[in-house]
């Protein structure tokens, strides 16, 4: 027994020394991330790829159909969802990059009074549930003359508009909700980048006689290039993955597919029509599109160019 206890203690010390070695410790620290990546990212992607070549009517009723699901993508609903997703992503990026950047530059000015209050108030929409916010904007974009936005246009002599029944006005409603909710988040990103710019650059520009616009375009924007790339990248992902906003406005099917995004099409196909194989095919194409668009925008920003 004594011999066994000594041998066990020796083995435990050896195991402890191996675990505590310089070669092993880094892998122990990254192990939670590796497990999370394998279980919640890589495995679902592989499963979705396999499911996209299958017809799944239930847990046991699974048949291999080859490229049939991908050929079925050539339909008007998919084209409409693709168009809505691209347009929504483009419009939100066109607004949520320059607009928060300008506001962040103003809030970064030390001469502005109450800037902390403005920062907090602009960030508050991001803390609001998207469903709650969507319900509010759904009533605000209502068809009644007493709806908020109909009252606003009424001051200009315009009649009530059925906002959520038209393609252009429906897209406007989606973009307004997105801008209202995410402007404050992007302001925080840009403020963090602005506070990292050395003040000596602005002081040197003042000595050279540069005005505010020249300093903004020649110092601020070039210095914020990494932040702009990051915000653009997450905006591309957020734009193509938008679902909750559209669901809050139209709940199920929108008239004429005006609010049908690729993620909403996945939801309708998978859960409403019980066709998870076809839904997986849509998801794989969405993943490819997001990757291609992100690689394209990173290339345009010169991210892959060597210095």
Protein Blocks (a to p, Z undefined) as FASTA:
>chain_A
ZZmmmmmmmmmmmmmmmmmpmklmmmmmmmmmmmmmmmmmmmmmmmmmmmmmpccfbfkl
ccdehjmlmmmmmcfklmmmmmmmmmmmmmmmmmmmmmmmmmmmmmmpmklghklmmmmm
mmmmmmpcfklmmmmmmmmmpmbfkbmklmmmmmnopacddfklpfklmmmmmmmmmmmm
mmmmmmmmmmmmmmmpcfklmmmmmmnopafklmmmmmmmmmmmmmmmmmmmmmmmmmmm
gmklmmmmnopacehhlmbcfklmmmmmmmmnopaklmmmmmmmmmmmmmmmmmmmmmmn
ommpcZZ
